[in-house]
Amino acid sequence: MMTTDVSEELTKKIGIEKSKYVPEIWKTLCWPEEAELLNALPATGQDLADRFGKPVVEIDQMTRLLFRKGLLYEGSKGYHMCRSIIQFHDLTSL
């Protein structure tokens, strides 16, 4: 299970640090390793591989899964997570 600290950090990143519900949603949507990867964004696949000591192929698999969950998107400069509660809602609702 994900530590509360990471779920709270992710909640802060989308601008609602006082929510008691959103950290629980993060815990439901992410494994701890996925949450750590999201917390490291924005970054490229190579940056994430270097940071976590994993092959780029493994990072690509993780990011594809997180994309399907609606928790990240790929931009021109790498991977990004949602920036607001509105994006969080819209991306995870698809």
Secondary structure as a PSIPRED ss2 file (coil, helix, strand):
# PSIPRED VFORMAT (PSIPRED V4.0)

   1 M C   1.000  0.000  0.000
   2 M C   1.000  0.000  0.000
   3 T C   1.000  0.000  0.000
   4 T H   0.000  1.000  0.000
   5 D H   0.000  1.000  0.000
   6 V H   0.000  1.000  0.000
   7 S H   0.000  1.000  0.000
   8 E H   0.000  1.000  0.000
   9 E H   0.000  1.000  0.000
  10 L H   0.000  1.000  0.000
  11 T H   0.000  1.000  0.000
  12 K H   0.000  1.000  0.000
  13 K H   0.000  1.000  0.000
  14 I C   1.000  0.000  0.000
  15 G C   1.000  0.000  0.000
  16 I C   1.000  0.000  0.000
  17 E C   1.000  0.000  0.000
  18 K C   1.000  0.000  0.000
  19 S C   1.000  0.000  0.000
  20 K C   1.000  0.000  0.000
  21 Y C   1.000  0.000  0.000
  22 V H   0.000  1.000  0.000
  23 P H   0.000  1.000  0.000
  24 E H   0.000  1.000  0.000
  25 I H   0.000  1.000  0.000
  26 W H   0.000  1.000  0.000
  27 K H   0.000  1.000  0.000
  28 T H   0.000  1.000  0.000
  29 L H   0.000  1.000  0.000
  30 C C   1.000  0.000  0.000
  31 W C   1.000  0.000  0.000
  32 P H   0.000  1.000  0.000
  33 E H   0.000  1.000  0.000
  34 E H   0.000  1.000  0.000
  35 A H   0.000  1.000  0.000
  36 E H   0.000  1.000  0.000
  37 L H   0.000  1.000  0.000
  38 L H   0.000  1.000  0.000
  39 N H   0.000  1.000  0.000
  40 A C   1.000  0.000  0.000
  41 L C   1.000  0.000  0.000
  42 P C   1.000  0.000  0.000
  43 A E   0.000  0.000  1.000
  44 T C   1.000  0.000  0.000
  45 G H   0.000  1.000  0.000
  46 Q H   0.000  1.000  0.000
  47 D H   0.000  1.000  0.000
  48 L H   0.000  1.000  0.000
  49 A H   0.000  1.000  0.000
  50 D H   0.000  1.000  0.000
  51 R H   0.000  1.000  0.000
  52 F H   0.000  1.000  0.000
  53 G C   1.000  0.000  0.000
  54 K C   1.000  0.000  0.000
  55 P C   1.000  0.000  0.000
  56 V H   0.000  1.000  0.000
  57 V H   0.000  1.000  0.000
  58 E H   0.000  1.000  0.000
  59 I H   0.000  1.000  0.000
  60 D H   0.000  1.000  0.000
  61 Q H   0.000  1.000  0.000
  62 M H   0.000  1.000  0.000
  63 T H   0.000  1.000  0.000
  64 R H   0.000  1.000  0.000
  65 L H   0.000  1.000  0.000
  66 L H   0.000  1.000  0.000
  67 F H   0.000  1.000  0.000
  68 R H   0.000  1.000  0.000
  69 K H   0.000  1.000  0.000
  70 G C   1.000  0.000  0.000
  71 L C   1.000  0.000  0.000
  72 L E   0.000  0.000  1.000
  73 Y E   0.000  0.000  1.000
  74 E E   0.000  0.000  1.000
  75 G E   0.000  0.000  1.000
  76 S C   1.000  0.000  0.000
  77 K C   1.000  0.000  0.000
  78 G E   0.000  0.000  1.000
  79 Y E   0.000  0.000  1.000
  80 H E   0.000  0.000  1.000
  81 M E   0.000  0.000  1.000
  82 C C   1.000  0.000  0.000
  83 R C   1.000  0.000  0.000
  84 S C   1.000  0.000  0.000
  85 I H   0.000  1.000  0.000
  86 I H   0.000  1.000  0.000
  87 Q H   0.000  1.000  0.000
  88 F H   0.000  1.000  0.000
  89 H H   0.000  1.000  0.000
  90 D H   0.000  1.000  0.000
  91 L H   0.000  1.000  0.000
  92 T H   0.000  1.000  0.000
  93 S C   1.000  0.000  0.000
  94 L C   1.000  0.000  0.000
